[in-house]
Amino acid sequence: MNGVDLAKQLLVGFVALVIILLLVGQLLGQPVGLGYVATGSMEPTLDAGDGFIAVPSPVAGDPEPGDVVVFEAQELHDGGLTTHRIVEETDEGYITRGDANPFTDQDGGEPPVSDAQIVAHAWQVEGTVVRIPHLGTAVMSVHSAAAAILGLALAPLGITAAFDAEGTGALLVAVGVGLLGVGLLLERVGVTERSTRRRTNRENVIGLWTAVSVVVLLLAIFATAAMVIPAGGTAYGLEVTSEATDDPQIVEPGETTSLERTIDNRGYVPIVTVVDSAHGDTTVEPSETVVGARSTTDVTVSMTAPEVEGSYTREVMEHRYLLVLPPSVLAWLHGIHPFVAIGAVNVVIVGVAVGLILALYGRGDLRIRRAGSNVPLSTRLKRRLERWL
């Protein structure tokens, strides 16, 4: 192996490592090894779209003023991950601020950040964050392109939900999880020996595993889209005041209020929905329910108001899974991680599809005869079924 080949392999390995780290980070909901910023709030330390090396909190040690950290915000970005610098430590928690912002996050309504909220530190060398220029720009460009393509492909099916970068990223990761299982399946049932015969005439022949791979890819994409796109979070505003009204979202301190949430299944396949909330004072009943094809069902969202007056936000997350496994199994897989449940659904769907293709057409390549000389499709399918049965 010469130097050029070695350099190519190292480059490919590095790119693969970057992709794996980003996918695992999306899967876990926090940066693993690499992270990026989408806005300019950290300029000039990190420009919008720059990446950085993310060190997990257990490895990085105790946070200190001056550290740039990734934390789970409660109010900023609708409760999403935020990358800002710690500027002060108080008894209530850490005070944070984006380097480009004139005021702290806490001045804008974000509570002081606790140690439990900090998931990673941006790696710094002599007080300077090590940044990876345009890493985030590349990732967000891929997300946007995928969102546009999926939007065009799924619009005829009536799936018109918004495609944001985060949702599309989740969709891509979910497809990847599904295809991983499919890849293992194909490796087990595919051709195990390499043919040494060289065919001279391949006219009108389609490789079986090429066709199967296309079918598997499409099934994984569309099945995942049907689960991921209609799902998502809903934020409920809660106004806590001593002058409560009949509005269920304007309540007295400590009072529990309830809202009805309608789950609509516009597809032709029954689904299992799991609705939950990260807020301990918010519950959903029932948290797991089956929604039939082209039908709706209602769940009750109950929120207990804090004892201190003010404006609060409570987010409820809805997860959807095609009913191809028992609801209890899907709920258990969801408890491990939503992407585990999505991956299991994909594996079942494509496994059934691959099994049907193998049963109907065998393991040989698909030959398409010229028009006029072939047996009608209905006859060929009938023969296949008779041989299978």
C-alpha positions in Angstrom: 0.0 0.0 0.0 1.5 3.3 -1.1 1.2 6.7 0.7 -1.7 7.9 -1.5 -3.8 4.8 -0.8 -3.1 5.0 2.9 -4.1 8.7 2.9 -7.3 7.9 1.1 -8.2 5.2 3.6 -7.4 7.5 6.6 -9.6 10.2 5.0 -12.5 7.8 4.4 -12.1 6.5 8.0 -12.1 10.0 9.4 -15.3 11.0 7.4 -17.0 7.7 8.5 -16.1 8.5 12.2 -17.5 12.0 11.9 -20.7 10.7 10.4 -21.0 8.0 13.1 -20.5 10.6 15.9 -23.1 12.9 14.4 -25.6 10.1 14.0 -25.1 8.8 17.5 -25.4 12.3 18.8 -28.7 12.7 17.1 -29.8 9.3 18.4 -29.0 10.2 22.0 -30.2 13.7 21.8 -26.9 15.2 22.8 -23.5 15.7 21.2 -21.1 12.8 21.2 -17.6 13.8 20.3 -18.8 16.5 17.9 -21.3 19.3 18.1 -22.2 22.5 16.2 -23.9 25.8 16.6 -26.7 26.9 14.2 -26.8 30.6 15.2 -24.3 33.4 15.7 -24.9 33.8 19.4 -21.4 32.6 20.2 -19.5 34.8 17.7 -16.6 35.4 17.4 -15.8 32.3 19.3 -18.0 30.1 17.1 -19.5 31.4 13.9 -23.0 30.2 12.8 -22.5 26.7 11.3 -19.1 26.0 13.0 -18.5 22.7 14.8 -16.6 21.9 17.9 -15.2 18.9 19.8 -17.7 18.0 22.6 -16.4 16.5 25.7 -19.1 14.6 27.8 -19.6 16.2 31.2 -18.5 13.1 33.3 -15.1 13.4 31.5 -14.8 17.2 31.4 -15.3 17.6 35.2 -17.0 20.3 37.1 -18.1 23.4 35.1 -16.4 26.7 35.8 -16.9 30.3 34.7 -15.4 30.7 31.3 -16.3 27.2 30.1 -18.4 26.9 26.9 -21.0 24.2 27.7 -23.9 22.4 26.0 -27.0 22.4 28.3 -30.6 21.4 28.1 -32.4 24.7 28.3 -35.9 25.0 29.8 -37.0 28.2 28.0 -34.4 28.9 25.3 -35.1 27.4 21.9 -38.3 25.8 23.2 -36.3 23.7 25.6 -33.6 22.5 23.2 -29.9 22.1 23.5 -28.0 25.4 23.8 -24.3 26.1 23.5 -23.3 29.1 25.6 -20.5 30.2 28.0 -20.7 30.1 31.8 -20.1 33.6 33.1 -20.9 33.2 36.8 -21.7 30.5 39.4 -24.4 31.2 42.0 -26.1 29.2 44.7 -29.1 28.6 42.3 -26.9 27.5 39.4 -24.8 28.7 36.6 -25.4 32.0 34.7 -24.8 31.6 31.0 -24.5 33.9 28.0 -23.8 33.7 24.3 -20.6 35.7 23.6 -22.4 37.8 21.1 -25.4 38.5 23.3 -25.5 41.8 25.4 -27.4 40.1 28.2 -27.4 36.7 30.0 -29.8 33.9 29.3 -31.2 34.3 32.8 -32.0 38.0 32.1 -34.1 36.6 29.2 -36.1 34.3 31.4 -34.0 31.1 31.5 -33.6 29.7 35.0 -30.0 29.2 36.3 -28.5 26.1 34.8 -27.9 23.1 37.0 -25.1 20.5 36.7 -27.7 17.9 35.6 -28.6 20.1 32.6 -25.1 20.3 31.3 -24.4 17.4 28.8 -21.0 18.4 27.3 -18.2 20.9 27.3 -16.7 22.5 24.2 -13.0 21.5 24.2 -10.7 24.5 24.8 -7.0 24.8 24.5 -5.5 27.6 26.6 -8.9 29.1 27.0 -9.8 29.0 23.2 -12.5 26.8 21.9 -11.2 24.4 19.2 -13.6 24.9 16.3 -14.2 23.0 13.1 -15.2 25.5 10.5 -18.5 24.9 8.6 -19.1 21.4 10.1 -22.6 22.5 11.1 -23.2 24.2 7.8 -22.5 20.9 6.0 -24.8 19.0 8.3 -27.6 21.5 8.1 -27.3 21.6 4.3 -27.7 17.8 4.2 -30.8 18.1 6.4 -32.3 20.9 4.3 -31.7 19.0 1.0 -33.2 15.8 2.6 -36.2 17.8 3.8 -36.8 19.2 0.4 -36.6 15.9 -1.4 -38.8 14.1 1.2 -41.3 17.0 1.0 -41.6 16.6 -2.7 -41.8 12.8 -2.5 -44.3 12.6 0.3 -46.6 15.5 -0.7 -48.7 13.2 -3.0 -49.3 10.9 0.0 -50.9 13.7 1.9 -48.0 14.1 4.4 -47.5 17.8 4.6 -46.0 18.3 8.0 -43.2 20.9 8.2 -39.7 19.5 7.7 -37.3 21.3 10.0 -33.6 20.5 10.4 -34.1 18.6 13.7 -37.0 16.6 12.5 -35.3 15.6 9.2 -32.2 14.7 11.2 -34.2 12.4 13.3 -35.8 10.9 10.2 -32.4 10.3 8.6 -31.1 8.6 11.8 -34.2 6.5 12.1 -33.8 5.4 8.5 -30.2 4.6 9.2 -31.3 2.4 12.2 -33.8 0.6 10.1 -31.4 0.0 7.2 -28.8 -1.3 9.7 -31.2 -4.1 10.6 -32.0 -4.6 7.0 -28.3 -4.9 6.1 -27.8 -7.6 8.7 -30.9 -9.4 7.3 -29.6 -9.3 3.7 -26.2 -10.4 4.8 -27.8 -13.5 6.4 -30.2 -14.4 3.5 -28.2 -13.1 0.6 -25.8 -14.9 -1.7 -23.0 -16.4 0.4 -20.7 -17.5 -2.4 -19.3 -15.4 -5.2 -20.2 -16.6 -8.6 -17.1 -17.3 -10.8 -19.1 -17.6 -14.0 -18.9 -14.6 -16.3 -22.1 -13.9 -18.2 -21.8 -12.5 -21.6 -25.4 -11.5 -22.1 -27.1 -9.6 -19.4 -29.7 -7.9 -21.5 -33.1 -7.4 -19.8 -31.8 -8.8 -16.5 -32.1 -7.1 -13.2 -30.0 -8.3 -10.3 -32.3 -9.6 -7.6 -30.4 -8.1 -4.7 -30.2 -4.8 -6.5 -34.0 -4.8 -6.8 -34.4 -5.9 -3.2 -32.1 -3.2 -2.0 -34.2 -0.5 -3.8 -37.4 -1.9 -2.3 -35.9 -2.1 1.1 -34.6 1.5 0.9 -38.0 2.9 -0.2 -39.9 0.9 2.4 -37.6 2.1 5.2 -37.8 5.7 4.1 -41.6 5.8 3.7 -42.3 3.8 6.8 -40.1 6.0 8.9 -41.6 9.1 7.4 -45.0 7.9 8.3 -43.9 7.6 11.9 -41.6 10.5 12.4 -43.2 13.3 10.3 -46.6 13.4 12.0 -45.1 13.1 15.4 -43.5 15.8 17.5 -43.9 18.1 20.4 -46.6 20.5 21.4 -46.0 23.3 23.9 -48.8 24.3 26.2 -48.7 27.7 27.8 -49.7 27.9 31.5 -50.4 31.2 33.2 -50.3 30.9 37.0 -52.1 33.7 38.8 -54.3 34.2 41.8 -57.0 35.6 39.5 -57.8 32.4 37.6 -60.5 32.4 34.9 -62.5 29.7 33.1 -59.6 29.2 30.7 -58.0 25.9 31.6 -54.6 27.4 30.9 -55.0 30.2 33.4 -55.0 28.6 36.8 -54.2 29.4 40.4 -50.8 28.3 42.0 -50.8 24.5 42.8 -54.0 23.9 40.8 -54.2 20.9 38.4 -55.8 21.6 35.0 -56.7 19.2 32.2 -56.8 19.6 28.4 -58.0 17.3 25.7 -55.5 16.3 23.0 -56.7 14.7 19.7 -54.5 12.2 17.9 -55.4 12.0 14.2 -54.3 9.0 12.1 -54.8 9.9 8.5 -53.0 6.8 7.2 -54.4 3.4 6.2 -52.3 1.5 8.8 -53.2 1.5 12.5 -50.7 3.1 14.7 -49.5 3.0 18.3 -49.0 6.4 19.9 -47.0 7.1 23.0 -47.5 10.6 24.5 -45.4 11.7 27.4 -43.7 14.8 28.9 -40.3 15.5 30.4 -42.0 17.7 33.1 -42.8 15.9 36.3 -45.9 17.9 36.9 -47.4 17.0 33.5 -49.0 13.6 32.8 -51.0 12.1 29.9 -53.7 9.5 30.2 -53.7 7.1 28.5 -50.0 7.5 27.7 -50.2 4.6 25.2 -53.1 4.1 22.8 -53.9 2.4 19.5 -55.4 4.6 16.8 -57.2 2.8 13.9 -56.8 3.6 10.2 -58.3 6.9 9.2 -59.6 7.6 12.7 -58.9 9.7 15.8 -58.7 9.3 19.5 -58.4 11.7 22.5 -56.0 11.7 25.4 -56.1 13.9 28.5 -53.1 16.2 29.3 -53.0 17.1 33.1 -50.7 19.9 34.3 -50.2 20.9 37.9 -49.3 24.6 38.2 -46.2 25.6 40.1 -46.7 27.4 43.5 -45.1 30.6 42.2 -47.1 32.9 39.9 -45.8 33.5 36.4 -45.9 32.2 32.8 -44.8 28.7 32.1 -44.5 26.3 29.2 -45.1 22.6 29.3 -44.2 20.4 26.3 -45.8 17.1 25.4 -44.1 14.7 23.0 -46.0 12.4 20.7 -44.4 9.3 19.2 -46.0 7.2 16.5 -45.3 3.6 15.5 -46.9 1.5 12.8 -48.8 -1.4 14.3 -46.8 -4.3 13.0 -45.8 -5.5 16.5 -48.0 -5.9 19.6 -48.6 -2.5 21.3 -47.0 -3.7 24.5 -43.8 -4.7 22.6 -43.7 -1.3 20.8 -44.2 0.5 24.2 -41.4 -1.5 25.7 -39.0 -0.7 22.8 -40.0 2.9 23.1 -39.0 2.8 26.7 -35.5 1.9 25.6 -35.4 4.7 23.0 -37.9 5.8 20.3 -35.4 5.0 17.5 -35.2 1.4 18.8 -38.9 1.1 18.3 -38.8 2.8 14.8 -35.9 0.5 13.8 -37.8 -2.6 14.9 -40.8 -1.6 12.9 -38.6 -1.0 9.8 -37.0 -4.4 10.3 -40.4 -6.2 10.5 -41.7 -4.4 7.4 -38.7 -4.9 5.2 -38.2 -8.5 6.5 -41.7 -9.4 5.4 -41.1 -7.7 2.0 -37.8 -9.5 1.4 -39.5 -12.8 2.4 -42.3 -12.3 -0.1 -39.8 -11.4 -2.9 -37.7 -14.5 -2.2 -40.8 -16.7 -2.0 -42.3 -15.4 -5.3 -39.1 -15.0 -7.3 -36.5 -17.2 -5.7 -32.9 -16.2 -5.5 -32.1 -15.9 -9.1 -31.8 -12.6 -11.0 -35.0 -11.2 -12.5 -35.3 -11.5 -16.3 -37.6 -9.3 -18.2 -38.5 -10.7 -21.6 -39.2 -8.4 -24.6 -42.8 -7.4 -25.1 -44.8 -9.9 -27.2 -42.6 -12.9 -26.4 -43.2 -13.2 -22.6 -45.9 -15.0 -20.6 -48.4 -12.6 -19.1 -47.6 -11.3 -15.7 -50.7 -12.8 -14.1 -49.8 -16.2 -15.4 -46.2 -15.9 -14.1 -47.4 -14.8 -10.7 -49.9 -17.7 -10.6 -47.1 -20.2 -11.4 -44.9 -18.7 -8.7 -47.7 -19.0 -6.2 -48.5 -22.5 -7.2 -44.8 -23.5 -6.8 -44.6 -21.7 -3.5 -47.7 -23.4 -2.1 
